[in-house]
Every structure is written in C-alpha cells, then in structure tokens.
C-alpha cells in the first residue's frame, strides 16, 4: 500500500466516518491485512457509572469498525461495498477508565466474504476479542 493510500485511509477513518470521529479514534497502523487504532477514554463511553468501566456495546462497535476498516483497505474502487454479516465478541475482562487499543487482522478474503479477527487491549492486557464476517461486494467494471 502506498503512502497516499495510507493517508487517505487514515483521514477516512479518523475524520470522515462520523462514529469514528465521535469516539476520537486515531489510527496507529494500517495495512491491507492489519490495523491498529487507539480510542481515548471519555466519561460518556462509560457503561457502569459505579465502576467507571467502558460500555461493552462501545467496545463491540469499535471492534466491528476495526474489522470493517480492513475491508476498506482492500477496496479496489470507491464503489466497492462492505457490510457486516456476523460479529462475535468475547469479553475477557472489564475495561476501566483508560484508553483502549484495538487491532484487526485479515483472516480470509473470498470472492464475496471477508473474515477478520479483532482484539481490544488496555495497557497490553487483552480485554476482548472478536470475529467479524463481512459481505464484500466489488464494483463491476
């Protein structure tokens, strides 16, 4: 992937996708088969006000976004399409009031189906992991 494509993908992920911008998502690394992002902790992302833990639905949403970002990194055309078919998330530990790191890795890219594995970390401790299955439709040339 060339530098111009990387810059475009980073700008798309951080500034143009509204939910990513809302979360303050920042891309650390992006390749065709791997992405790492950081999401800063904010009080409005808390699910349990008694303990200041992240809301699990926010973690699942970001895991889905990370998996989908790998698909976007593999687009051949702006007309290619991607949608989530299935998302599985296993929560392994609670995530307290600190930033999270999310990683996604391409497992399989078929003709119409893409599979990714995603992980969420807090201070290098695995918080959650997931698997995403996406419908990937290439534009007709």
C-alpha positions as CSV (number, residue, x, y, z in Angstrom):
1,X,0.0,0.0,0.0
2,X,1.5,3.3,-1.0
3,X,1.8,6.4,1.3
4,X,-1.0,8.3,-0.5
5,X,-3.5,5.4,0.0
6,X,-2.5,5.1,3.7
7,X,-3.0,8.8,4.3
8,X,-6.4,8.7,2.6
9,X,-7.5,5.7,4.7
10,X,-6.3,7.3,7.9
11,X,-8.2,10.5,7.0
12,X,-11.3,8.5,6.2
13,X,-11.1,6.5,9.5
14,X,-10.4,9.5,11.8
15,X,-12.3,12.3,10.2
16,X,-14.9,11.2,7.7
17,X,-16.7,8.3,9.3
18,X,-18.9,10.1,11.9
19,X,-18.9,7.3,14.6
20,X,-15.1,7.1,14.5
21,X,-14.8,10.9,14.8
22,X,-17.3,10.8,17.7
23,X,-15.1,8.2,19.5
24,X,-11.9,10.1,18.8
25,X,-10.4,7.1,17.0
26,X,-6.8,7.5,16.0
27,X,-5.0,5.1,13.6
28,X,-1.6,3.9,14.6
29,X,-1.0,1.4,11.8
30,X,-2.9,0.5,8.7
31,X,-2.0,-2.2,6.1
32,X,-4.1,-4.3,3.7
33,X,-4.3,-7.1,6.3
34,X,-3.8,-5.3,9.7
35,X,-4.9,-2.2,11.5
36,X,-4.3,-0.8,15.0
37,X,-6.2,2.1,16.4
38,X,-6.4,3.9,19.8
39,X,-9.6,5.2,21.3
40,X,-9.2,7.6,24.2
41,X,-11.3,7.1,27.3
42,X,-14.1,9.5,27.9
43,X,-16.8,9.6,30.6
44,X,-19.6,9.5,28.1
45,X,-18.4,6.0,27.0
46,X,-18.9,4.5,30.5
47,X,-21.4,1.7,30.9
48,X,-21.2,1.3,34.6
49,X,-21.1,4.6,36.5
50,X,-20.3,2.9,39.8
51,X,-17.0,1.5,38.5
52,X,-16.2,3.8,35.6
53,X,-15.9,0.8,33.1
54,X,-16.3,1.1,29.4
55,X,-19.7,0.1,27.9
56,X,-19.4,-3.3,26.2
57,X,-21.5,-2.1,23.3
58,X,-19.0,0.6,22.6
59,X,-16.2,-2.0,22.6
60,X,-18.2,-4.2,20.2
61,X,-18.9,-1.2,17.9
62,X,-15.2,-0.3,17.7
63,X,-14.2,-4.0,17.1
64,X,-16.7,-4.1,14.2
65,X,-15.3,-0.8,12.9
66,X,-11.7,-2.2,13.0
67,X,-12.8,-5.3,11.1
68,X,-14.6,-3.2,8.5
69,X,-11.6,-0.9,8.1
70,X,-9.6,-3.9,6.8
71,X,-12.2,-4.4,4.2
72,X,-12.0,-0.7,3.2
73,X,-8.2,-1.1,3.0
74,X,-8.8,-3.8,0.4
75,X,-11.2,-1.8,-1.8
76,X,-10.3,-1.6,-5.5
77,X,-12.8,1.1,-6.1
78,X,-14.8,3.7,-4.1
79,X,-17.8,1.8,-5.5
80,X,-16.9,-1.4,-3.6
81,X,-19.3,-2.2,-0.8
82,X,-19.0,-3.8,2.6
83,X,-21.5,-4.8,5.3
84,X,-21.3,-6.8,8.5
85,X,-22.9,-10.3,8.3
86,X,-21.9,-11.5,11.7
87,X,-20.0,-10.2,14.7
88,X,-18.9,-12.3,17.7
89,X,-17.4,-10.6,20.7
90,X,-15.9,-12.3,23.8
91,X,-15.4,-10.0,26.8
92,X,-12.5,-11.3,28.8
93,X,-12.0,-8.5,31.4
94,X,-13.6,-5.3,32.3
95,X,-12.1,-2.2,30.7
96,X,-11.6,0.6,33.3
97,X,-11.3,4.3,32.7
98,X,-8.2,4.3,30.4
99,X,-7.6,4.4,26.7
100,X,-8.1,1.2,24.6
101,X,-6.1,-0.2,21.7
102,X,-7.9,-2.2,19.0
103,X,-6.3,-4.4,16.4
104,X,-7.8,-6.2,13.5
105,X,-6.3,-8.8,11.2
106,X,-7.5,-10.2,7.9
107,X,-8.2,-14.0,8.2
108,X,-9.7,-14.7,4.8
109,X,-10.7,-12.7,1.7
110,X,-13.0,-14.6,-0.6
111,X,-15.0,-13.6,-3.6
112,X,-17.8,-12.2,-1.5
113,X,-17.0,-12.9,2.1
114,X,-14.3,-11.4,4.3
115,X,-13.4,-12.7,7.7
116,X,-11.4,-10.8,10.3
117,X,-10.2,-11.3,13.9
118,X,-10.1,-8.3,16.2
119,X,-8.7,-7.7,19.7
120,X,-9.1,-4.9,22.3
121,X,-6.3,-4.2,24.8
122,X,-5.9,-1.9,27.8
123,X,-2.3,-1.4,28.9
124,X,-1.2,-4.5,26.9
125,X,-3.9,-6.7,28.7
126,X,-6.4,-8.4,26.4
127,X,-9.9,-7.1,27.2
128,X,-12.0,-8.5,24.4
129,X,-11.6,-10.4,21.2
130,X,-13.9,-10.9,18.3
131,X,-14.5,-12.3,14.9
132,X,-16.2,-10.4,12.1
133,X,-17.7,-11.8,8.9
134,X,-18.4,-9.2,6.2
135,X,-20.2,-9.2,2.9
136,X,-17.7,-7.7,0.4
137,X,-19.0,-6.7,-3.0
138,X,-16.6,-5.5,-5.6
139,X,-17.9,-2.8,-8.1
140,X,-18.5,-4.1,-11.6
141,X,-16.0,-2.6,-14.0
